[in-house]
Amino acid sequence: MIENVTLIGAGNVAHHLGQALHASGIRIAQIYSRNYHKTKELAELVSAEALSEWEQLKPCDLVVIAVSDQAIPEVAALLSRFLPADTLVVHTSGATPSAIIASHFQRYGVLYPPQTFTIGRELDFSETPICIHAGNEEDMLLLEALGKRIAKSVFRIDDMQRRWLHLSAVLVNNFPNHLYTLAEQVLQDHQLPFELLKPLILETARKVQDHSPSLMQTGPAQRGDQATMEAHLRLLEEYPGVMEIYSIISRNIREE
């Protein structure tokens, strides 16, 4: 059973995951990140020891690497200098193979929450699914039990499945948010508040909770309303980038 955890990182994911683990009764023993100020802030929230040097690391049940994808290989290599090779080490990335850790530790895995995190914004972590992977069944069971302490849903997902999940997460999270940004700019340019679209955004999100998105598609492209689409494109002549996106997405909807 995993009873104490060391966190490497003090950013968005580390903040939310650390607090969720702490609230579930898991002891956050130590926290290390390159920014000691952020490390100390998070450590105070979860009653952990804030580390300023790698040499201060102590053995624990689980080490969670919650840093940028680019930093994971370097962090895994550094950890291997200060912790036993049989330490269970996982990362939280959706796009990084678990083999990155396997080259340094005998026990390795992934604890990936497909969610958008922002420090200071409250989130019911229990509603976020936890996707796990480990190099052996025993560690898989340990991560599964840990996941169930902080989330309602835990899924066993291998490296390739997680890459597809992460790609899909970009499609449904990052891309729509960029479209919100474009819409906000268009509205501001014409003295209209973004608040006018918020009920529409919420209802669109609500509908796909109970139905397939393909069945909920509406709009001029779905109904083949060429006149409306051409009128929109004429309006968008002053926004060539938005016009291109509008054309590509409309064409994809029509071809479904």
C-alpha positions as CSV (number, residue, x, y, z in Angstrom):
1,M,0.0,0.0,0.0
2,I,1.2,3.5,-0.8
3,E,1.2,5.6,2.3
4,N,3.7,8.4,1.6
5,V,4.6,10.2,-1.6
6,T,7.3,12.5,-2.8
7,L,6.3,15.1,-5.4
8,I,8.8,16.5,-8.0
9,G,7.3,19.7,-9.3
10,A,5.2,22.5,-7.9
11,G,3.1,23.6,-10.9
12,N,-0.5,23.2,-11.9
13,V,-0.7,19.4,-11.9
14,A,1.4,19.1,-8.7
15,H,-0.7,21.5,-6.8
16,H,-4.0,19.8,-7.6
17,L,-2.7,16.2,-7.3
18,G,-0.8,17.0,-4.2
19,Q,-3.8,18.5,-2.5
20,A,-6.0,15.6,-3.6
21,L,-3.6,13.0,-2.2
22,H,-3.2,15.0,1.0
23,A,-7.0,15.2,1.4
24,S,-7.4,11.5,0.9
25,G,-5.0,10.7,3.8
26,I,-1.9,10.0,1.8
27,R,1.2,11.6,3.4
28,I,3.1,14.0,1.1
29,A,6.5,13.5,2.6
30,Q,8.7,15.8,0.4
31,I,8.4,18.2,-2.5
32,Y,11.1,19.5,-4.8
33,S,11.0,21.8,-7.7
34,R,13.4,24.3,-9.3
35,N,11.4,27.2,-7.8
36,Y,11.8,27.0,-4.1
37,H,9.2,29.7,-3.5
38,K,6.6,27.6,-5.2
39,T,7.9,24.4,-3.6
40,K,7.4,26.0,-0.1
41,E,3.9,27.3,-1.0
42,L,2.7,23.8,-2.0
43,A,4.5,22.1,0.9
44,E,2.7,24.4,3.4
45,L,-0.7,23.4,1.8
46,V,-0.1,19.7,2.2
47,S,2.1,19.6,5.3
48,A,5.2,18.4,3.4
49,E,8.9,19.1,3.7
50,A,10.0,21.6,1.1
51,L,13.4,20.6,-0.4
52,S,16.0,23.0,-1.8
53,E,18.5,20.3,-2.9
54,W,18.3,16.9,-4.6
55,E,20.5,15.5,-1.8
56,Q,17.7,16.0,0.7
57,L,15.6,13.3,-0.9
58,K,14.6,10.3,1.3
59,P,13.2,6.9,0.4
60,C,9.4,6.8,0.0
61,D,6.6,4.5,-1.3
62,L,6.1,6.5,-4.5
63,V,7.7,9.4,-6.4
64,V,5.5,11.4,-8.7
65,I,7.2,13.5,-11.4
66,A,4.8,16.3,-12.2
67,V,7.0,18.5,-14.4
68,S,6.9,19.6,-18.1
69,D,7.3,16.8,-20.6
70,Q,10.7,18.1,-21.7
71,A,12.1,18.0,-18.2
72,I,11.0,14.4,-17.4
73,P,14.1,12.6,-18.8
74,E,16.5,14.9,-16.9
75,V,14.5,14.6,-13.6
76,A,14.3,10.8,-13.9
77,A,18.1,10.7,-14.4
78,L,18.7,13.0,-11.4
79,L,16.4,11.0,-9.2
80,S,18.3,7.8,-10.0
81,R,21.4,9.3,-8.3
82,F,19.7,9.8,-5.0
83,L,17.0,7.1,-4.7
84,P,17.2,3.3,-4.7
85,A,16.7,1.6,-8.1
86,D,13.6,-0.3,-6.8
87,T,11.8,3.0,-5.9
88,L,8.4,3.2,-7.7
89,V,8.6,6.3,-9.9
90,V,5.8,7.6,-12.1
91,H,5.1,10.7,-14.2
92,T,1.9,12.5,-14.9
93,S,2.3,13.2,-18.6
94,G,-0.1,12.3,-21.3
95,A,2.4,12.3,-24.1
96,T,5.6,10.9,-22.6
97,P,6.4,7.1,-22.7
98,S,6.9,5.3,-19.4
99,A,10.1,3.9,-20.8
100,I,11.7,7.3,-20.0
101,I,11.6,6.2,-16.4
102,A,12.2,2.5,-17.0
103,S,15.7,3.3,-18.2
104,H,16.5,4.5,-14.6
105,F,14.2,2.6,-12.2
106,Q,13.2,-1.0,-12.0
107,R,9.7,0.0,-11.0
108,Y,8.0,2.7,-13.1
109,G,4.7,3.9,-14.3
110,V,2.3,6.7,-15.1
111,L,-0.4,8.5,-13.2
112,Y,-2.1,10.7,-15.7
113,P,-5.2,12.8,-15.0
114,P,-6.7,14.0,-18.3
115,Q,-7.8,17.4,-17.0
116,T,-7.0,21.1,-17.4
117,F,-5.4,22.5,-14.2
118,T,-4.9,26.1,-13.1
119,I,-3.4,27.1,-9.7
120,G,-5.9,29.0,-7.7
121,R,-8.9,27.6,-9.5
122,E,-10.9,25.1,-7.4
123,L,-11.6,21.7,-9.0
124,D,-13.4,18.6,-7.8
125,F,-10.5,16.2,-8.4
126,S,-12.7,13.2,-7.7
127,E,-14.5,13.8,-11.0
128,T,-11.3,13.6,-13.0
129,P,-10.5,10.1,-14.2
130,I,-7.1,8.7,-13.3
131,C,-5.2,6.8,-16.0
132,I,-2.5,4.4,-14.8
133,H,0.2,2.2,-16.2
134,A,3.0,0.3,-14.5
135,G,5.7,-2.1,-15.5
136,N,4.3,-5.0,-13.5
137,E,1.0,-6.2,-12.1
138,E,1.9,-5.6,-8.5
139,D,2.7,-1.9,-9.1
140,M,-0.4,-1.6,-11.3
141,L,-2.5,-2.7,-8.4
142,L,-0.8,-0.2,-6.1
143,L,-1.4,2.7,-8.5
144,E,-5.0,1.5,-9.0
145,A,-5.7,1.5,-5.3
146,L,-4.1,5.0,-5.0
147,G,-6.2,6.3,-7.9
148,K,-9.4,5.0,-6.2
149,R,-8.6,7.0,-3.1
150,I,-8.6,10.3,-5.0
151,A,-10.9,9.7,-8.0
152,K,-14.2,7.9,-8.9
153,S,-12.8,6.4,-12.1
154,V,-9.5,4.7,-12.7
155,F,-8.5,3.3,-16.1
156,R,-5.6,1.0,-17.1
157,I,-4.2,2.6,-20.2
158,D,-0.9,1.7,-21.9
159,D,1.5,4.1,-23.4
160,M,0.0,4.1,-26.9
161,Q,-3.5,4.5,-25.7
162,R,-2.5,7.4,-23.5
163,R,-0.9,9.2,-26.5
164,W,-4.2,8.9,-28.3
165,L,-6.1,10.1,-25.3
166,H,-3.8,13.1,-24.9
167,L,-4.2,14.0,-28.5
168,S,-8.0,13.8,-28.1
169,A,-7.8,15.9,-25.0
170,V,-6.0,18.6,-27.0
171,L,-8.9,18.5,-29.6
172,V,-11.6,18.9,-26.9
173,N,-9.8,21.3,-24.6
174,N,-7.1,23.4,-26.1
175,F,-8.6,23.9,-29.6
176,P,-12.1,24.9,-28.4
177,N,-10.5,27.4,-25.9
178,H,-8.6,28.9,-28.8
179,L,-11.9,29.2,-30.7
180,Y,-13.4,31.0,-27.6
181,T,-10.4,33.4,-27.8
182,L,-11.1,34.1,-31.4
183,A,-14.8,34.6,-30.8
184,E,-14.1,36.9,-27.9
185,Q,-11.8,39.1,-30.1
186,V,-14.4,39.3,-32.9
187,L,-17.1,40.3,-30.5
188,Q,-14.9,42.9,-28.8
189,D,-14.1,44.4,-32.2
190,H,-17.8,44.9,-32.7
191,Q,-18.7,46.1,-29.2
192,L,-20.4,42.9,-28.1
193,P,-19.7,41.1,-24.8
194,F,-18.4,37.5,-24.7
195,E,-21.0,36.9,-22.0
196,L,-23.6,36.5,-24.7
197,L,-22.0,33.2,-25.7
198,K,-21.5,31.7,-22.3
199,P,-24.9,30.0,-22.0
200,L,-24.3,28.5,-25.5
201,I,-20.9,27.2,-24.5
202,L,-22.3,25.5,-21.3
203,E,-25.3,23.9,-23.1
204,T,-23.0,22.5,-25.8
205,A,-20.8,20.9,-23.1
206,R,-23.8,19.6,-21.2
207,K,-25.3,17.9,-24.2
208,V,-22.2,15.7,-24.8
209,Q,-22.4,14.4,-21.3
210,D,-25.3,12.2,-22.2
211,H,-25.1,11.9,-26.0
212,S,-22.6,11.2,-28.7
213,P,-21.1,14.6,-30.0
214,S,-21.9,13.4,-33.6
215,L,-25.6,13.3,-32.8
216,M,-25.5,16.8,-31.2
217,Q,-23.9,18.6,-34.1
218,T,-25.9,21.7,-35.3
219,G,-25.2,24.8,-37.4
220,P,-25.1,25.8,-41.0
221,A,-22.5,23.3,-42.1
222,Q,-24.4,20.4,-40.6
223,R,-27.7,21.4,-42.4
224,G,-26.0,22.3,-45.6
225,D,-26.9,26.0,-45.4
226,Q,-24.5,27.3,-48.1
227,A,-25.9,30.8,-48.1
228,T,-25.3,31.4,-44.4
229,M,-21.8,30.0,-44.6
230,E,-20.9,32.2,-47.6
231,A,-22.3,35.2,-45.7
232,H,-20.1,34.3,-42.7
233,L,-17.0,34.0,-44.9
234,R,-17.7,37.5,-46.4
235,L,-17.8,38.9,-42.8
236,L,-14.6,37.1,-42.0
237,E,-12.6,38.7,-44.8
238,E,-11.0,41.1,-42.2
239,Y,-10.0,38.0,-40.1
240,P,-8.2,35.7,-42.6
241,G,-7.0,33.3,-39.9
242,V,-10.5,32.8,-38.6
243,M,-11.8,32.5,-42.1
244,E,-9.4,29.6,-42.8
245,I,-10.4,27.8,-39.6
246,Y,-14.1,28.4,-40.3
247,S,-13.7,26.9,-43.8
248,I,-11.7,23.9,-42.7
249,I,-14.1,22.9,-39.9
250,S,-17.2,23.5,-41.9
251,R,-15.8,21.3,-44.7
252,N,-15.1,18.6,-42.2
253,I,-18.6,18.8,-40.7
254,R,-20.1,18.5,-44.2
255,E,-18.0,15.5,-45.0
256,E,-19.0,13.5,-41.9
